[in-house]
Amino acid sequence: MFRRTRTATTLCLLAAITLTAAIIAGCADPNIGDRTPLGHDGSAKYVFLFVGDGMGPAQVHATEVYRAAVHNQSHGVKTPDVAPLVLSRLPVHGACTTYSWSSQTTDSAASGTALATGFKTNNGMVSMTPDLTPVATLGELAKARGMKVGIISDVPANHATPAVFYAHQESRGQYHEIAMQIADSCVDLLAGSSLPNNERTLDLEAIAKAEAAGFRYVTNRAELDGCRPGDRVLSITPAMTFVTDRKPEAQTLANLTRKATELLDGPGGFFIMVEAGRIDWTGHANDAKATIDEVQAFDDAVAAAMEFYRKHPTETLIVVTADHETGGMSLASSGKKSLKGIACLADQTRTYGKFNEVFFQAWKVANEHLWSGAADNIPADLKQEVEATFGFLWDDLGEKQVALLEEAYDDSMGAVPDVPGMYGKREAFPVAIGRVVSQRAGIGWTTFGHSPMAVPVRATGACAYRFGGFIDNTQIAHRLAEVMRVELQRK
Ligand SMILES: [Zn+2]
């Protein structure tokens, strides 16, 4: 393919492809190219693909019910309501199936490969077909036709979902091999929270290789703000942790999305993929408040793309979807609910994972000599810390919830191995707290893993209508390719 430098030459390319008389006429007169935005003829110059990793319909709806409940509570309103997210207000709604080549329940690598290449593959594989053939990604094809490419995530930049757009590996676990592909990849901007190697430490070798290839390596928000259009950027910001635990100055998906539009805007247009990877992680943890906070942050990024869209409405396409659902989340739970309903989640000030990491692990070590056996009660100081962090009083809990916490406390103190399916291979006591908080909010979970249910698809802008209806995730790749005027490989 060749690099386009002007909109007029873009239209020449389109004329060759579409052979329509009107566009051929446009090629004869360069001015017509300036007057006829790309979005008008079934193509899009600026393409956003948002992937809420693990974001099923329940994750979206829980967030919308929570937003309304918190608002109503502060205004003394008692009737139920829903406060729709930006993504729900996009005009085109559909859903897509997510199964992989190897399983009804996909992982992020296989589903990401479907979104990035149009091919189903085995769980774990990164933009390769099951017979280990690497297949071109939308990022690579966009780059080849002169678009700038941004791949943005709030989890490590070489994790499955970002990787499938720029790398090819047999296994998503080959972190170092994936990271080493960055230097020669299609990306103009790659952003994530980390870049681990196979030993799970920062992959300095891959970073050095990327820098040698011309990447500017930045590690925080201020450094990224200093980057200018034309810079090829590798942004690795470790402070980008869970929203519930994050410091205000930390990088956000919305900031990254806004900065990406500034860095990548140009005559050739761009393809930007934004992944909210932590919706998946909070789903795996069955942490309801943290899930809602991550969905809200994802939606803030969609809102940032909408700011760009409003300036370029006929040339911009925004597609929002997910790779699969995580947690089997539902908005019904048989546990005793809080009088505040789902608004009680506003009183949770940390993920239970962070509570475990910064408080409970140390508390356990300091207090293990006091624990004498499985009949011990939870000490008052631990109860107080739980009440302060998660916003409930022990006296407001139901009998079964107290029993659940007491049992999990003993399992944690006694270092009882995980009962299959009970604690999701995590520390028992914090998981039980998360379960109780979810019950109080009226939220249920069926698994610590992924579920096979169909996920939402939302779209607005140029060619958005093509993303409505009930489709398969591979169709999203095919339709994106068509509107970007690139050709996915076919076997
Ligand atoms: Zn995923």
Residues whose N, C-alpha, C, O or C-beta is under 5 A from the ligand:
A	BS01	ZN	D53 G54 D107 S108 D280 D323
